[in-house]
Amino acid sequence: MSDASPASPGPPPTDRHDGARPADTASGGFLARAAAVTAALTVAGAVLGLLRDRTFAHVFGAGTDTDAFLVAWTVPEVAATLLIEDGLALVLVPAFSLAALRRGPGGSPDPVRALVAATLPRLMAALAGVAALLAAAAPALVDLLAPGLPEAGLAVDCTRATATCVVSFGLAGYCSAALRGHARFLAPATIYVAYNTGIITVLLVLGRAWGVRAAAAGVAVGGVLMVAAQAPSLWRGLRRTRRRGARWIAPDPHRPHRSPHAPRIPEQAKRIRHPQRPGKPAGTLRLAMVAPVVVFALGRQSQTLVERHLAAPLPAGAISHLNYAQKVAQMPMVLSLMLCTVTFPVVARALAAGETEQARRRVEGDLLVAGAIVLLGGAVVVGCAPQIVQVLFQRGAFGPADTAATAAVMRVYALGLLAQTMVGVLVRSYFSAARPTWYPAATMLVCLAVTAGAGAWAAPRWGAPGIAAANALGIAAGALLLLAGAGRRPLGLARLRAGGELLKLAGAGAGAAAACWWCAARVTDPAAALATGCLAATAAFLVLARAARVRGFAPLLLLSALLRPLTRPLTRRPRHAR
């Protein structure tokens, strides 16, 4: 993955060919640029995702056929969480980061290649077996997820088509983790652009002829495009590594004499077997490391399964309304977590190097920035929900009644956005350390129990909005438990200080939502009302956050406040290397 360079006491040179830079020497400027690129491509992928949903709503509306497809849509949703966004990434990004630290001179075996050889074939074989099992058990799965679904046969067909994404998403997530572990963020940030482009293309070409089955075929095509978007970058990196050797040379920790100017070998890196010695390959993943991450990811994604199970007996279109509302309402959360995509491998290396204070400051800064972004976005979602749905979806088979139902659910979903973001930020601090922990997994199981219990009580009374409220309540319980546990190892997060700043931001967000709602209601045209609401929410949020003396907010520069933590170095060079 890296080019060769001679040993030197200073930082390694930057590979100008691909713009990559080792995460353990990343500067604030590099991280700001990486975050900006990730943000731009994340926005592009999110816009294409909205265009995908808009196309789907225009062609099919919200009815029994769309409910059937959305039951099958559970497969790519769970696969994306487990294999791309949370599960596999939380395990493999630290593993590749540590393997990169163990690289030696060009003639020595490469621990990164050893890690790939030890894990990729087994992972692909396991995922192929899971995909075949899902296709065979599709009827039972549909009956479990949505008992009594009117179009169960259609849901089975779509489930079998989407089962192929288990393999393609797994390979895409593996490539993404390997590239991010080496501070390469461009190719991984393009995957949802490729994915949504594939789905939209198939919908437009085959939607009229195949019905919702075209959307399922689009998922299969999009998964292949996700791999194709990253494979060339990963292949070039591996070929350069084999041809030129490692760029960052780590001395042998078993050798008694070494230069005092050589880079320090982290304790976690020392525990990995040296690639020239017999034993397991460097960074080989253990079940004890993987199992807590898988349980956490499944517990988090199972909230969506619970929602669809509870919505199946409701009137036709309820599952579709929940899906549209969730996709739009979660946009602020997706944008708020893009910073963590860049900083996660850096936090992992900082903890591996014993730089706990730097990692703690980074996580606290990420929490504040992400909280500000998601609360401002959530204020717009609450204040302009009908206008957003009307602009995005109300055309074709998607009528005014669908707009009203979706907007009502969307406003309720927005109440849990801050908690969703807190979970996304905090869980990376738990899994960045090279030690397994079951606390996040146990937290998500509690969260799931709260969601299921509250949803079972609320669904018969309030329908889809009651299910959305149960989701917000459950994720809030999980966020509070994760924040409480973050005060212990490995970071020792300042919980009261972080919680206090987030409460100030939440108050500013509530005021911004009220201002947005009031201003948007006085404009007739939906697009103009949405623009007016956005401006009102931004101004109100800025003024109220400043009045509350939120840490890091300048008088009139919200953008400056959001970008300031990006400009601070995430890790420091060891004292003896200065």
C-alpha positions as CSV (number, residue, x, y, z in Angstrom):
1,M,0.0,0.0,0.0
2,S,3.0,2.3,0.4
3,D,6.0,3.3,-1.5
4,A,9.5,2.5,-0.3
5,S,11.8,5.1,1.4
6,P,15.0,4.8,3.3
7,A,14.9,4.8,7.0
8,S,15.0,8.2,8.6
9,P,14.2,9.6,12.0
10,G,11.6,12.1,10.7
11,P,8.2,11.5,9.2
12,P,7.9,9.5,6.0
13,P,7.6,11.3,2.7
14,T,4.2,11.8,1.1
15,D,3.4,9.7,-2.0
16,R,2.5,12.3,-4.5
17,H,1.1,9.8,-6.9
18,D,-2.0,9.1,-4.8
19,G,-1.9,11.8,-2.3
20,A,-1.9,9.4,0.6
21,R,-0.2,10.0,3.9
22,P,0.3,7.8,6.9
23,A,-2.3,8.4,9.5
24,D,0.1,8.5,12.4
25,T,1.9,11.5,11.0
26,A,-1.2,13.2,9.7
27,S,-1.3,16.9,10.1
28,G,-4.4,19.0,10.8
29,G,-4.2,20.3,7.2
30,F,-4.2,16.9,5.7
31,L,-7.1,15.8,7.8
32,A,-9.0,18.9,6.9
33,R,-8.5,18.2,3.2
34,A,-9.4,14.6,3.7
35,A,-12.6,15.5,5.6
36,A,-13.5,18.0,2.9
37,V,-13.1,15.4,0.1
38,T,-15.1,12.9,2.2
39,A,-17.7,15.5,2.9
40,A,-18.1,16.4,-0.8
41,L,-18.4,12.8,-1.9
42,T,-20.7,12.0,1.0
43,V,-23.0,14.8,0.0
44,A,-22.9,13.6,-3.6
45,G,-23.7,10.0,-2.5
46,A,-26.5,11.3,-0.2
47,V,-28.0,13.4,-3.0
48,L,-28.0,10.4,-5.3
49,G,-29.6,8.4,-2.5
50,L,-32.4,11.0,-2.3
51,L,-32.7,10.9,-6.1
52,R,-32.9,7.1,-5.9
53,D,-35.7,7.3,-3.4
54,R,-37.4,10.1,-5.4
55,T,-37.2,7.9,-8.5
56,F,-38.6,4.9,-6.6
57,A,-41.4,7.0,-5.1
58,H,-42.3,8.6,-8.5
59,V,-42.5,5.2,-10.3
60,F,-44.1,3.1,-7.5
61,G,-45.6,5.4,-4.9
62,A,-46.3,3.9,-1.5
63,G,-48.4,0.7,-1.5
64,T,-48.3,-3.1,-1.1
65,D,-45.6,-3.5,-3.8
66,T,-43.2,-1.0,-2.2
67,D,-43.8,-2.5,1.2
68,A,-42.8,-5.9,-0.3
69,F,-39.6,-4.5,-1.7
70,L,-38.7,-2.6,1.5
71,V,-38.9,-5.9,3.4
72,A,-36.3,-7.2,1.0
73,W,-34.4,-3.9,1.4
74,T,-33.6,-5.1,4.9
75,V,-30.9,-7.4,3.5
76,P,-28.7,-4.5,2.0
77,E,-29.4,-2.3,5.0
78,V,-28.1,-5.0,7.4
79,A,-25.3,-5.9,5.1
80,A,-24.2,-2.2,4.8
81,T,-24.2,-1.8,8.5
82,L,-22.3,-5.0,9.2
83,L,-19.9,-5.0,6.3
84,I,-19.3,-1.4,5.3
85,E,-20.3,1.2,7.9
86,D,-19.9,-0.3,11.4
87,G,-19.1,-4.0,11.9
88,L,-16.3,-4.9,9.5
89,A,-14.8,-1.3,9.6
90,L,-14.6,-1.3,13.4
91,V,-12.5,-4.4,13.3
92,L,-10.4,-4.0,10.1
93,V,-9.5,-0.3,10.2
94,P,-7.5,-0.8,13.5
95,A,-6.1,-4.1,12.2
96,F,-4.8,-2.6,9.0
97,S,-3.5,0.5,10.9
98,L,-1.5,-1.7,13.2
99,A,-0.3,-4.0,10.4
100,A,1.0,-0.9,8.6
101,L,3.0,0.1,11.7
102,R,4.8,-3.3,11.6
103,R,6.1,-2.9,8.1
104,G,9.8,-3.5,7.6
105,P,12.3,-3.0,4.8
106,G,11.5,-4.0,1.3
107,G,13.0,-7.4,1.6
108,S,11.0,-8.5,4.6
109,P,7.5,-10.1,4.5
110,D,4.8,-7.5,4.4
111,P,2.3,-7.8,7.4
112,V,-0.4,-6.1,5.4
113,R,-0.2,-8.7,2.7
114,A,-0.1,-11.4,5.4
115,L,-3.3,-9.9,6.9
116,V,-5.0,-9.9,3.6
117,A,-4.0,-13.5,2.8
118,A,-5.1,-14.7,6.2
119,T,-8.5,-13.0,6.3
120,L,-9.9,-12.2,2.8
121,P,-10.3,-15.7,1.4
122,R,-12.1,-16.9,4.6
123,L,-14.3,-13.9,4.7
124,M,-15.4,-14.2,1.1
125,A,-16.1,-18.0,1.5
126,A,-18.2,-17.3,4.6
127,L,-20.1,-14.5,2.9
128,A,-20.8,-16.6,-0.1
129,G,-22.3,-19.2,2.2
130,V,-24.5,-16.6,4.0
131,A,-25.7,-15.3,0.6
132,A,-26.7,-18.8,-0.5
133,L,-28.5,-19.4,2.8
134,L,-30.4,-16.2,2.6
135,A,-31.6,-17.0,-1.0
136,A,-32.7,-20.5,0.1
137,A,-34.4,-19.3,3.3
138,A,-36.1,-16.2,1.7
139,P,-39.7,-17.3,2.3
140,A,-39.1,-18.0,6.0
141,L,-37.2,-14.7,6.4
142,V,-40.0,-12.6,4.8
143,D,-42.5,-14.3,7.1
144,L,-40.3,-13.5,10.1
145,L,-39.7,-9.9,9.2
146,A,-43.3,-9.0,8.1
147,P,-45.9,-11.6,9.0
148,G,-49.1,-11.2,7.0
149,L,-47.5,-9.1,4.3
150,P,-50.0,-9.0,1.3
151,E,-47.3,-9.4,-1.4
152,A,-45.1,-12.0,0.3
153,G,-44.2,-13.7,-3.0
154,L,-42.9,-10.5,-4.4
155,A,-40.9,-9.9,-1.2
156,V,-39.3,-13.3,-1.6
157,D,-38.2,-12.6,-5.1
158,C,-36.7,-9.3,-4.2
159,T,-35.0,-10.8,-1.1
160,R,-33.3,-13.4,-3.3
161,A,-32.0,-10.8,-5.7
162,T,-30.7,-8.6,-2.9
163,A,-28.9,-11.5,-1.2
164,T,-26.1,-11.1,-3.7
165,C,-25.1,-7.9,-2.0
166,V,-23.8,-9.8,1.0
167,V,-20.7,-10.8,-1.1
168,S,-20.3,-7.5,-2.9
169,F,-20.8,-5.4,0.2
170,G,-18.3,-7.6,2.1
171,L,-15.6,-7.1,-0.5
172,A,-16.4,-3.4,-0.8
173,G,-16.2,-3.0,3.0
174,Y,-12.9,-4.9,3.1
175,C,-11.4,-2.6,0.4
176,S,-12.7,0.4,2.2
177,A,-11.2,-0.6,5.6
178,A,-7.8,-1.4,4.0
179,L,-7.6,1.9,2.2
180,R,-8.8,4.0,5.2
181,G,-6.3,2.1,7.4
182,H,-3.6,3.6,5.1
183,A,-5.1,7.1,5.2
184,R,-6.5,6.8,1.7
185,F,-10.0,8.2,1.7
186,L,-10.9,9.2,-1.8
187,A,-11.9,5.8,-3.2
188,P,-13.9,4.6,-0.1
189,A,-15.8,7.9,-0.2
190,T,-17.1,7.2,-3.7
191,I,-18.8,3.9,-3.0
192,Y,-22.3,5.2,-2.4
193,V,-22.0,7.4,-5.5
194,A,-21.4,4.2,-7.5
195,Y,-24.0,2.2,-5.6
196,N,-26.9,4.7,-6.0
197,T,-25.9,5.4,-9.6
198,G,-26.3,1.7,-10.4
199,I,-29.7,1.5,-8.7
200,I,-31.0,4.6,-10.4
201,T,-29.9,3.4,-13.8
202,V,-31.6,0.0,-13.5
203,L,-34.8,1.7,-12.1
204,L,-35.0,4.0,-15.1
205,V,-34.2,1.3,-17.6
206,L,-36.2,-1.6,-16.2
207,G,-38.7,-0.1,-13.7
208,R,-41.7,-0.1,-16.0
209,A,-41.1,-3.6,-17.2
210,W,-40.0,-5.4,-14.0
211,G,-41.8,-3.4,-11.3
212,V,-40.1,-3.3,-7.9
213,R,-38.0,-6.2,-8.9
214,A,-35.9,-3.7,-10.9
215,A,-35.0,-2.0,-7.7
216,A,-33.8,-5.4,-6.3
217,A,-31.7,-5.9,-9.4
218,G,-30.3,-2.4,-9.0
219,V,-29.0,-3.3,-5.5
220,A,-27.1,-6.2,-7.1
221,V,-25.6,-4.0,-9.8
222,G,-24.8,-1.3,-7.3
223,G,-22.9,-3.7,-5.0
224,V,-20.6,-4.7,-7.9
225,L,-20.0,-1.0,-8.7
226,M,-18.9,-0.4,-5.1
227,V,-16.2,-2.9,-5.4
228,A,-15.1,-1.6,-8.9
229,A,-14.8,1.9,-7.5
230,Q,-12.1,0.8,-4.9
231,A,-10.4,-2.2,-6.4
232,P,-8.0,-0.3,-8.7
233,S,-6.7,1.9,-5.8
234,L,-6.2,-1.1,-3.5
235,W,-4.5,-3.2,-6.3
236,R,-2.1,-0.4,-7.2
237,G,-1.1,0.0,-3.5
238,L,-0.4,-3.7,-3.1
239,R,1.6,-3.9,-6.3
240,R,3.7,-0.8,-5.3
241,T,4.3,-2.4,-1.8
242,R,5.5,-5.6,-3.4
243,R,7.7,-3.9,-6.0
244,R,9.3,-1.2,-3.8
245,G,8.8,-2.3,-0.2
246,A,7.4,-0.4,2.7
247,R,7.6,3.4,2.9
248,W,7.5,3.5,6.7
249,I,10.2,1.3,8.2
250,A,9.5,-0.1,11.7
251,P,12.5,-1.4,13.5
252,D,12.5,-4.9,15.0
253,P,11.3,-4.7,18.7
254,H,13.2,-8.0,19.4
255,R,16.5,-6.4,18.5
256,P,18.3,-5.1,21.6
257,H,20.1,-2.2,20.0
258,R,18.4,0.5,17.9
259,S,18.9,4.2,17.2
260,P,17.4,6.6,19.8
261,H,16.0,8.5,16.9
262,A,14.0,5.6,15.4
263,P,10.2,5.8,15.7
264,R,8.7,4.2,18.8
265,I,7.0,0.8,18.4
266,P,3.6,0.9,20.1
267,E,2.9,-1.7,22.7
268,Q,0.0,-3.2,20.7
269,A,2.3,-3.4,17.7
270,K,4.9,-5.3,19.8
271,R,2.3,-7.9,20.7
272,I,1.7,-8.8,17.0
273,R,4.1,-11.5,16.0
274,H,7.0,-10.4,13.8
275,P,6.3,-11.3,10.2
276,Q,9.7,-13.1,9.9
277,R,9.0,-15.3,12.9
278,P,6.9,-18.4,12.8
279,G,3.3,-18.1,14.0
280,K,0.1,-16.4,13.0
281,P,0.3,-13.5,10.4
282,A,0.6,-10.0,11.9
283,G,-2.8,-8.6,12.8
284,T,-4.7,-11.9,12.4
285,L,-8.2,-11.3,13.7
286,R,-9.5,-13.3,16.6
287,L,-13.1,-14.2,17.4
288,A,-12.8,-12.3,20.6
289,M,-12.1,-9.1,18.7
290,V,-14.8,-9.7,16.0
291,A,-17.7,-11.0,18.1
292,P,-18.4,-7.8,20.1
293,V,-18.4,-5.7,17.0
294,V,-20.8,-8.0,15.2
295,V,-23.2,-8.1,18.1
296,F,-23.1,-4.3,18.4
297,A,-23.8,-3.8,14.7
298,L,-26.6,-6.3,14.6
299,G,-28.1,-4.8,17.7
300,R,-28.1,-1.4,16.2
301,Q,-29.5,-2.5,12.8
302,S,-32.1,-4.7,14.4
303,Q,-34.0,-1.5,15.4
304,T,-35.0,-1.2,11.8
305,L,-36.1,-4.9,11.7
306,V,-38.2,-4.3,14.8
307,E,-39.8,-1.2,13.2
308,R,-40.8,-3.1,10.1
309,H,-42.1,-6.0,12.1
310,L,-44.3,-3.7,14.1
311,A,-45.4,-1.8,11.0
312,A,-46.5,-4.9,9.0
313,P,-50.0,-5.1,10.5
314,L,-50.6,-1.3,10.0
315,P,-52.4,0.0,6.9
316,A,-50.7,-0.4,3.5
317,G,-47.9,2.1,3.0
318,A,-46.9,2.3,6.6
319,I,-43.5,0.6,6.0
320,S,-42.9,2.9,3.0
321,H,-43.7,6.0,5.0
322,L,-41.3,4.9,7.8
323,N,-38.6,4.2,5.2
324,Y,-38.9,7.5,3.3
325,A,-39.0,9.4,6.6
326,Q,-36.0,7.6,8.0
327,K,-33.9,8.1,4.9
328,V,-34.4,11.9,4.9
329,A,-34.3,12.4,8.6
330,Q,-31.0,10.6,8.9
331,M,-29.3,12.8,6.3
332,P,-28.0,15.2,9.0
333,M,-26.6,12.3,11.0
334,V,-24.8,10.9,7.9
335,L,-23.2,14.3,7.3
336,S,-22.2,14.8,10.9
337,L,-20.4,11.5,11.1
338,M,-18.2,12.1,8.0
339,L,-15.5,13.5,10.2
340,C,-15.3,10.3,12.2
341,T,-14.6,8.4,8.9
342,V,-11.4,10.4,8.6
343,T,-10.4,10.4,12.3
344,F,-11.1,6.8,13.2
345,P,-7.8,5.3,11.9
346,V,-5.9,8.2,13.5
347,V,-7.6,7.6,16.9
348,A,-6.8,3.9,16.6
349,R,-3.1,4.6,16.0
350,A,-3.0,7.3,18.7
351,L,-4.3,4.8,21.3
352,A,-1.9,2.1,20.0
353,A,1.0,4.5,20.5
354,G,-0.1,5.4,24.0
355,E,-1.2,8.9,23.1
356,T,-4.4,8.7,25.1
357,E,-4.7,12.4,25.8
358,Q,-4.6,13.2,22.1
359,A,-7.2,10.6,21.3
360,R,-9.5,11.9,24.1
361,R,-9.3,15.4,22.8
362,R,-10.0,14.2,19.3
363,V,-13.1,12.3,20.3
364,E,-14.4,15.2,22.4
365,G,-13.9,17.6,19.5
366,D,-15.6,15.1,17.1
367,L,-18.5,14.9,19.5
368,L,-19.0,18.7,19.6
369,V,-18.6,19.2,15.8
370,A,-20.9,16.3,14.9
371,G,-23.5,17.4,17.5
372,A,-23.6,20.9,16.1
373,I,-24.0,19.6,12.5
374,V,-26.8,17.1,13.4
375,L,-28.7,19.5,15.6
376,L,-28.7,22.2,12.9
377,G,-29.8,19.7,10.3
378,G,-32.4,18.2,12.7
379,A,-33.9,21.7,13.3
380,V,-34.5,22.0,9.5
381,V,-36.0,18.5,9.4
382,V,-38.4,19.4,12.2
383,G,-39.3,22.8,10.9
384,C,-39.6,22.0,7.2
385,A,-40.7,18.4,7.1
386,P,-43.7,18.8,4.9
387,Q,-41.8,21.0,2.4
388,I,-38.9,18.6,2.3
389,V,-41.1,15.7,1.5
390,Q,-43.1,17.7,-1.0
391,V,-40.0,18.9,-2.9
392,L,-38.4,15.4,-2.9
393,F,-41.2,12.9,-3.4
394,Q,-44.7,14.4,-4.1
395,R,-45.2,13.6,-7.8
396,G,-46.5,10.6,-9.7
397,A,-47.9,7.9,-7.5
398,F,-46.7,9.7,-4.3
399,G,-49.7,11.9,-3.4
400,P,-50.4,14.6,-0.7
401,A,-51.7,12.0,1.8
402,D,-48.3,10.2,1.6
403,T,-46.5,13.5,2.1
404,A,-48.5,14.3,5.3
405,A,-47.9,10.8,6.7
406,T,-44.2,10.8,5.9
407,A,-43.6,14.3,7.3
408,A,-45.3,13.4,10.6
409,V,-43.0,10.4,11.0
410,M,-40.0,12.4,9.9
411,R,-40.5,15.0,12.6
412,V,-40.6,12.2,15.3
413,Y,-37.5,10.5,13.9
414,A,-35.6,13.8,14.2
415,L,-35.9,13.7,17.9
416,G,-33.4,10.8,18.0
417,L,-30.8,12.3,15.6
418,L,-28.5,13.6,18.3
419,A,-28.5,10.3,20.1
420,Q,-27.7,8.5,16.8
421,T,-24.8,10.8,16.2
422,M,-23.5,10.3,19.8
423,V,-23.6,6.5,19.3
424,G,-21.7,6.8,16.0
425,V,-18.9,9.0,17.5
426,L,-18.6,7.3,20.9
427,V,-18.5,3.7,19.7
428,R,-15.4,4.3,17.6
429,S,-13.5,5.2,20.8
430,Y,-14.4,1.9,22.3
431,F,-13.3,-0.2,19.3
432,S,-10.2,1.9,18.4
433,A,-8.3,0.1,21.2
434,A,-6.7,-3.2,20.4
435,R,-8.6,-4.9,23.2
436,P,-12.1,-6.5,22.8
437,T,-14.9,-4.9,24.8
438,W,-18.5,-6.0,25.1
439,Y,-19.9,-2.8,26.6
440,P,-21.1,-1.3,23.4
441,A,-22.8,-4.6,22.3
442,A,-24.5,-4.9,25.7
443,T,-25.6,-1.2,25.3
444,M,-27.2,-1.9,21.9
445,L,-29.1,-4.9,23.3
446,V,-30.6,-2.7,26.0
447,C,-31.4,-0.1,23.3
448,L,-33.1,-2.8,21.2
449,A,-35.1,-4.0,24.2
450,V,-36.3,-0.4,24.9
451,T,-37.2,0.1,21.2
452,A,-39.1,-3.2,21.0
453,G,-41.0,-2.7,24.2
454,A,-42.0,0.9,23.6
455,G,-42.9,0.2,19.9
456,A,-45.1,-2.7,20.8
457,W,-47.0,-0.4,23.2
458,A,-47.1,2.7,20.9
459,A,-47.7,1.1,17.4
460,P,-51.4,0.2,18.1
461,R,-52.1,3.6,19.6
462,W,-50.2,6.0,17.3
463,G,-49.2,3.9,14.3
464,A,-46.0,4.8,12.4
465,P,-45.2,7.9,14.5
466,G,-45.4,5.8,17.6
467,I,-42.9,3.4,16.1
468,A,-40.6,6.3,15.3
469,A,-40.9,7.6,18.8
470,A,-39.9,4.2,20.2
471,N,-36.8,4.3,17.9
472,A,-35.8,7.7,19.3
473,L,-36.3,6.5,22.9
474,G,-34.3,3.4,22.4
475,I,-31.3,5.1,20.7
476,A,-31.3,7.8,23.4
477,A,-30.9,5.1,26.1
478,G,-28.0,3.7,24.1
479,A,-26.3,7.0,23.7
480,L,-26.5,7.9,27.4
481,L,-25.1,4.5,28.4
482,L,-22.2,4.9,25.9
483,L,-21.5,8.4,27.2
484,A,-21.5,7.1,30.8
485,G,-19.1,4.3,29.9
486,A,-16.8,6.6,28.0
487,G,-15.5,8.1,31.3
488,R,-13.6,4.9,31.9
489,R,-10.8,3.4,29.9
490,P,-9.5,3.7,27.2
491,L,-10.1,7.4,26.9
492,G,-11.4,8.8,30.2
493,L,-13.8,11.1,28.4
494,A,-14.9,14.2,30.4
495,R,-18.5,13.1,30.4
496,L,-20.0,16.0,32.3
497,R,-18.3,18.6,30.2
498,A,-19.2,16.9,27.0
499,G,-22.7,16.4,28.1
500,G,-23.1,20.0,29.2
501,E,-21.9,21.3,25.8
502,L,-24.3,19.0,24.0
503,L,-27.2,20.2,26.1
504,K,-26.4,23.8,25.2
505,L,-26.3,22.8,21.6
506,A,-29.6,20.9,22.0
507,G,-31.3,24.0,23.4
508,A,-30.0,26.0,20.4
509,G,-31.3,23.4,18.1
510,A,-34.8,23.5,19.7
511,G,-34.9,27.3,19.2
512,A,-33.7,27.0,15.6
513,A,-36.4,24.4,14.9
514,A,-39.1,26.7,16.2
515,A,-37.8,29.6,14.1
516,C,-37.5,27.4,11.0
517,W,-41.1,26.1,11.5
518,W,-42.5,29.7,12.0
519,C,-40.7,31.2,9.0
520,A,-41.4,28.3,6.6
521,A,-45.1,28.3,7.4
522,R,-45.4,31.8,6.0
523,V,-44.2,31.0,2.5
524,T,-46.5,29.2,0.1
525,D,-44.0,27.7,-2.4
526,P,-42.4,24.6,-1.0
527,A,-38.9,25.2,-2.4
528,A,-38.9,28.8,-1.2
529,A,-40.3,27.8,2.2
530,L,-37.5,25.3,2.6
531,A,-34.8,27.9,1.7
532,T,-36.4,30.4,4.1
533,G,-36.5,27.8,6.9
534,C,-32.9,26.8,6.3
535,L,-31.7,30.5,6.6
536,A,-33.9,31.1,9.7
537,A,-32.6,27.9,11.4
538,T,-29.0,28.7,10.7
539,A,-29.3,32.2,12.0
540,A,-31.2,31.2,15.1
541,F,-28.9,28.3,15.9
542,L,-25.8,30.5,15.6
543,V,-27.2,33.3,17.8
544,L,-28.6,30.9,20.5
545,A,-25.3,28.8,20.6
546,R,-23.3,32.0,21.0
547,A,-25.7,33.2,23.8
548,A,-25.3,29.8,25.5
549,R,-21.5,30.2,25.4
550,V,-21.0,26.9,23.7
551,R,-17.3,26.0,23.7
552,G,-15.7,26.7,20.3
553,F,-18.4,29.1,18.8
554,A,-17.2,32.4,17.4
555,P,-19.7,35.3,17.4
556,L,-20.7,35.2,13.8
557,L,-18.8,32.3,12.2
558,L,-20.5,28.9,12.7
559,L,-18.5,27.4,9.9
560,S,-15.3,28.5,11.6
561,A,-16.4,26.8,14.8
562,L,-17.2,23.6,13.0
563,L,-13.9,23.5,11.2
564,R,-11.7,24.6,14.1
565,P,-11.2,21.1,15.6
566,L,-10.1,19.8,12.1
567,T,-7.1,22.1,12.2
568,R,-5.7,20.7,15.4
569,P,-3.1,17.9,15.1
570,L,-4.6,14.5,16.0
571,T,-1.4,12.9,17.2
572,R,2.0,14.1,18.3
573,R,5.4,12.8,17.5
574,P,7.1,11.0,20.4
575,R,9.2,13.3,22.5
576,H,12.4,11.5,21.6
577,A,11.7,12.0,17.9
578,R,11.3,15.7,18.1
